[in-house]
Amino acid sequence: MLFPYIKCLKSEKTESGILYGQFLINSLRVGQGITIGNLLRRVLLSDLGGVSITAIRIAGIKDEFSIITGVREDILEILLNLKGIVFRSKKQDCKYGRLKIQGPAVITANLIDLPSDLEVINPNHYIATIATNNFLEIELKIEYGTGYKLVGQTLQDSSKDFLQIDAVFMPVQKVDFKIENVYENSDFVTERLLIDVWTNGSITPKDAIWEAAQFICTFFNSIIENKLTDSISDSTDDILSIPKDPYTNIAIEELQLSVRAYNCLKRAQINTIGDLLNYSPEKLQKLKNFGRKSADEVFMKLKNKLGIVLK
């Protein structure tokens, strides 16, 4: 019986901060190398999470086509430079960083004021240059996620003057693998799998492999624990129980309501769009301190942001 094992063959850090590791998985049966290699590669590149800047707010700026007085870079260049900052976070909640600098100065990532549980991996990363004695004040929204988040894929930030940024959350940048045959004797052949992993520095290749393996185990354990059933009616019930409305679990905060309307809904225990849609327009206006003006605001937000029209 074969007992596969894994060991680290190489561990290096490049000048740019990229971490590289090479790993060997030995004693595999013929055909297992390609299966395990493909699975690990897909999970490493697609399912490991990280933190990234998703939006910024620059004092006195309303859109990405504006000009910042005294700053050499335009808004689009600054957005592009900010995308290159690599963070490491101990938690997965949304955080905010702030940058307030008076020129003349060269602005790099280490000048950003961040929460204590958030760390910049590449502190010397260039952001912008202030050529005069003007102030540059930027607020950064930093979120946890997986894969990519393109501008326009989510609802806008609670403040309209935030500029959205295409975010890359993936901590693993590249994965290669190759399979070699090991001939114990003329009748017995095994395989060994060599995996090369490059990360952006926010996670070590060793930890990335461990997290990928944990993800795979958790996924298949969930299948094992949820035993298959032969009952067609049971499976049909499960399908019907899946919410058909994709907006059901969206928090009402995404509607960006006024304080009065928001507080009235919260007092009535209306926390999600699903809760809100359970109320008819007539019932909604009967809420305490919730008048016609607040109702019209809610109807308009539902229509403009989610395309929901209440009759």
Buried (B, 14 or more C-beta within 10 A) or exposed (E): EEEBEBEEEEEEEEEEBBBBBBBBBBBBEEEBBBEBBEEBBEBBBEBBBBBBBBBBBBEEBEEBEEEBEBBEBBBEEBBEBBEBBBBBBEEEEEBBBEBEBEBEBEBBBEBBEBBEEBBBBBBEBBBBBBEEEBBBBBBBBBBBBEBEBEBEEBBBBEEEBBBBBBBBBBBBBEBEBEBEEEEEEEEEEBBBBBBBBBBBBBBBBBBBBEBBBEBBEEEEEEEEEEEEEEEEEEEEEEEEEEEEEEBEEBEBEBBBBEEBBBBBBEEBEBBBBBBBBEBEEEEBBEBEEBEEEBBEBBBEBBEEBBEBEBE
